[in-house]
Amino acid sequence: MNQPLVTIQVVTYNSESDIEDCLDTIKFCSYSKIEIVIIDNCSSDRTRQKIQDHSLFNSKKLHSFFLKENLGYAEGHNFASKQAKGKYLLLLNADSTLSPNCIEPLVEQLESDNNLFACQPLILLKDDHAKINLTGKVTQYLGYDWLRDYRSLSVPCAGEVISISGAGVLIRAVYFEKIGRFDQQYFMYYEDSDISWRARLAGFSLFFQPKSIVYHDYKYIPNIKQQSLQQKIYFVERNRLLTIMKNYSLKSLLLLLPALLLNELALTLYAALSGFFMTKLKSYWSLWKARTTLLYKRNAAQQMRKVSDAKIVADFVAKVDFVHFDHPALKYLLNPFFITYWFLIKKLI
């Protein structure tokens, strides 16, 4: 098989417990034509020392950058991609590890179809290899997304997906640049959902390849050394709204407005009862402050559009259905409304 250069990008932040394992598996992967770009987002623990102590550190294959500020996941990978020389970029979490022959099936898939933007490997849970972490992501029409096949024992067949995860994914570098890389405003969370949406708007497709395996130390509740739960909720809520406000057409947004308003009312009430009210308000305030930039980014996304919203939403789901989103109000009140409303308006989009 032809082996084009693959740049493996790893963005670290207080990753001392993970980075050594990650680099070990990169070192022993069977794909020979690689370079490694590590971006450390000003870690305050021993991450930098762990990187410098690793046997790969003195290799010509590894290029490390120790930043003086935390740029976040999104801009960290953007920075890495500007240093990269590879035809393909393998975005990898510091808490993810590669199987020895992980890269070959991903490269083969992208080489076989020039319209593919990215190829998603099968990502298994690091602490239980029998169970799936993800096979791509599911998207609900109000912008929620979650891990496809989470904790399933059954691996789906190879095929197109509508959203990829940055925990481990191979991206065609020229397309990553063409559609504007990650939106740096996201900082972290939903940047992969947004770029999946923008790639599809631009006419590219995304693919899942189960022959390639990555292991991920997935935690729904974040490691406190890296961020608080309050911070996660802020980024998730703000970035979900950023994604739909940028990428839907104006017609679609107007059609979705009643469901969006009900959803935001319910979320704000839930936040008030759960101690996250100010976090939710902060996410709204951030969107308002960035309204001019948001309009600019929205115009850029719409000008790039080659695909209608009807095609984009064809595989979106109606109800919010993820194990960590379980709540009686969602199950018995909101989801029935979401399902009914989607049935009424989907054909109008």
SULJOHU-V297433 format. One record per pair of residues at least 4 apart in sequence whose ideal C-beta (glycine too) atoms are under 7 Angstrom apart, sorted by the first residue. I is the first residue (numbers start at 1). GAP is how many residues later the second one is. Records with the same first field share a line. If there is no record, write none. Layout:
I = GAP ; GAP
//
This chain:
1 = 103 ; 107
2 = 109
3 = 28 ; 29 ; 30
4 = 29 ; 83 ; 84 ; 103
5 = 28 ; 30 ; 80 ; 81 ; 82
6 = 25 ; 27 ; 28 ; 80 ; 82 ; 84 ; 97 ; 101
7 = 28 ; 30 ; 77 ; 78 ; 79 ; 82 ; 83
8 = 18 ; 26 ; 28 ; 82 ; 84
9 = 28 ; 68 ; 71 ; 72 ; 75 ; 80 ; 81 ; 82 ; 83
10 = 12 ; 28 ; 82 ; 84
11 = 28 ; 30 ; 62 ; 65 ; 66 ; 69
12 = 7 ; 26 ; 28 ; 29 ; 31 ; 35 ; 82
13 = 28 ; 30 ; 57 ; 213
14 = 29 ; 30 ; 31 ; 33 ; 211 ; 212
15 = 4 ; 28 ; 32 ; 79
16 = 29 ; 30 ; 31 ; 34
18 = 4 ; 76 ; 77 ; 199
19 = 4 ; 28 ; 31 ; 32 ; 75
20 = 4 ; 30 ; 34
21 = 4 ; 76
22 = 4 ; 70 ; 72 ; 74 ; 75
23 = 4 ; 31 ; 33
24 = 4
25 = 4 ; 72 ; 73
26 = 10 ; 72
27 = 28 ; 29
28 = 72
29 = 69 ; 71 ; 73 ; 74
30 = 70 ; 71 ; 74
31 = 72 ; 73
34 = 27
35 = 26 ; 28 ; 50 ; 51
36 = 20 ; 25 ; 26 ; 27
37 = 26 ; 43 ; 46 ; 47
38 = 13 ; 24 ; 26 ; 27
39 = 26 ; 28 ; 37 ; 40 ; 41
40 = 7 ; 8 ; 11 ; 25 ; 26 ; 27
41 = 26 ; 29 ; 30 ; 35
42 = 25 ; 26 ; 27 ; 28
43 = 4 ; 5
45 = 180
46 = 4
47 = 4
48 = 4 ; 18
49 = 4
50 = 4
51 = 6 ; 13
52 = 5
56 = 5 ; 6
57 = 5
63 = 20
67 = 4
71 = 4 ; 5 ; 8
72 = 4 ; 115 ; 116
73 = 4 ; 115 ; 118
74 = 4 ; 108 ; 109 ; 110 ; 112 ; 113 ; 114 ; 117
75 = 4 ; 109
76 = 4
77 = 4 ; 14 ; 105
78 = 4 ; 103 ; 104 ; 106
80 = 4
81 = 8 ; 92 ; 95 ; 100
84 = 5 ; 89
86 = 87
87 = 86
88 = 19 ; 22 ; 82 ; 83 ; 84 ; 85
89 = 82 ; 84 ; 87
90 = 13 ; 80
91 = 75 ; 78 ; 80
92 = 4 ; 76
93 = 74 ; 75 ; 123
95 = 121 ; 122
96 = 71 ; 72 ; 118 ; 119 ; 120
97 = 29 ; 118
98 = 4 ; 116
99 = 114 ; 115
102 = 19 ; 110 ; 111 ; 112
103 = 4
104 = 4
105 = 4 ; 104 ; 106 ; 107
106 = 4 ; 13 ; 15 ; 64 ; 103 ; 106
107 = 4 ; 63
108 = 4
109 = 7 ; 10 ; 98 ; 100
110 = 6 ; 9 ; 60 ; 62
115 = 89 ; 90
116 = 56 ; 88 ; 89 ; 91
117 = 54 ; 55 ; 58 ; 82 ; 87 ; 88 ; 89
118 = 46 ; 51 ; 52 ; 53 ; 54 ; 88
119 = 51 ; 88 ; 90
120 = 15 ; 16 ; 41 ; 44 ; 45 ; 49 ; 86 ; 87 ; 88 ; 89
121 = 47 ; 88 ; 91 ; 92 ; 93
122 = 13 ; 33 ; 88 ; 90 ; 91
123 = 10 ; 11 ; 42 ; 44 ; 45 ; 91 ; 93
124 = 5 ; 7 ; 8 ; 9 ; 89 ; 91
125 = 6 ; 8 ; 91 ; 93
126 = 89 ; 90 ; 91
127 = 90
129 = 86
130 = 23
131 = 20 ; 22
132 = 17 ; 18 ; 19 ; 20 ; 23
133 = 14 ; 17 ; 83 ; 85
134 = 13 ; 14 ; 15 ; 16 ; 31
135 = 13 ; 14 ; 21 ; 73
136 = 12 ; 25 ; 27 ; 28 ; 29 ; 72
137 = 8 ; 9 ; 10 ; 11 ; 26 ; 27 ; 28 ; 56
138 = 7 ; 8 ; 10 ; 179
139 = 6 ; 23 ; 24 ; 54 ; 177
140 = 4 ; 5 ; 176 ; 177 ; 180
141 = 115 ; 172 ; 175 ; 177 ; 201
142 = 102 ; 117 ; 118 ; 121
143 = 97 ; 98 ; 100 ; 101
144 = 96 ; 176
145 = 18 ; 48
146 = 176
149 = 7
150 = 173
155 = 55
158 = 50 ; 51 ; 52
159 = 49
160 = 45 ; 46 ; 47
161 = 45 ; 46 ; 47
162 = 34 ; 38 ; 44 ; 153
163 = 30 ; 33
164 = 5 ; 28 ; 32 ; 42
165 = 4 ; 27
166 = 25 ; 26
167 = 49
168 = 46 ; 48
171 = 5
172 = 4
173 = 4
174 = 4
175 = 4 ; 24 ; 29
176 = 5
177 = 4
179 = 19 ; 20 ; 23 ; 125
180 = 120
182 = 4 ; 9 ; 13
183 = 8 ; 11 ; 114
185 = 57 ; 105
186 = 4 ; 5 ; 8 ; 53 ; 56
187 = 48
188 = 47
189 = 43 ; 46 ; 47 ; 50
190 = 4 ; 46 ; 49 ; 50 ; 53
191 = 4
192 = 4
193 = 4 ; 50
194 = 4 ; 49
195 = 4
196 = 4 ; 10
197 = 4 ; 46 ; 50
198 = 4 ; 49 ; 103 ; 106
199 = 5 ; 7
200 = 4 ; 107 ; 112
201 = 46 ; 100 ; 103 ; 104 ; 106 ; 111
202 = 102 ; 104
203 = 103 ; 104
219 = 4
220 = 104
221 = 8
222 = 4 ; 5 ; 7 ; 10
224 = 4
227 = 4 ; 5
229 = 4
230 = 4 ; 46 ; 49
231 = 4
232 = 4
233 = 4 ; 43 ; 46
234 = 4 ; 45 ; 48 ; 49
235 = 4
236 = 4
237 = 4 ; 43 ; 46
238 = 4 ; 45 ; 48 ; 49
239 = 4
241 = 4 ; 46
242 = 4 ; 45 ; 52
243 = 4
244 = 4
245 = 49 ; 53
246 = 48 ; 51 ; 52 ; 55
247 = 54
248 = 4 ; 5 ; 61
249 = 60
250 = 4
251 = 4
252 = 4 ; 57 ; 97
253 = 4
255 = 90 ; 93 ; 94
256 = 4
257 = 4
258 = 4
259 = 4 ; 79 ; 82
260 = 4
261 = 4
262 = 4 ; 75
263 = 4
264 = 4
265 = 4
266 = 4 ; 63 ; 68
267 = 4 ; 13
268 = 4 ; 12
269 = 4
270 = 4
271 = 5 ; 6 ; 8 ; 9
272 = 5
276 = 4
277 = 4
278 = 4
279 = 4
280 = 4
281 = 4
282 = 4
283 = 4
284 = 4
285 = 4
286 = 4
287 = 7
290 = 4
291 = 4
292 = 4
293 = 4
294 = 4
295 = 4
296 = 4
297 = 4
298 = 4
299 = 4
300 = 4
307 = 4 ; 5
309 = 4 ; 40
310 = 4 ; 39
313 = 33 ; 36
318 = 20 ; 21 ; 24
319 = 16 ; 19 ; 20
320 = 5 ; 10 ; 15 ; 18
325 = 5
327 = 4
328 = 4
329 = 4 ; 5
330 = 4 ; 5
331 = 4
333 = 4
334 = 4
335 = 4
336 = 4
337 = 4
338 = 4
339 = 4
340 = 4
341 = 4
342 = 4
345 = 4
//
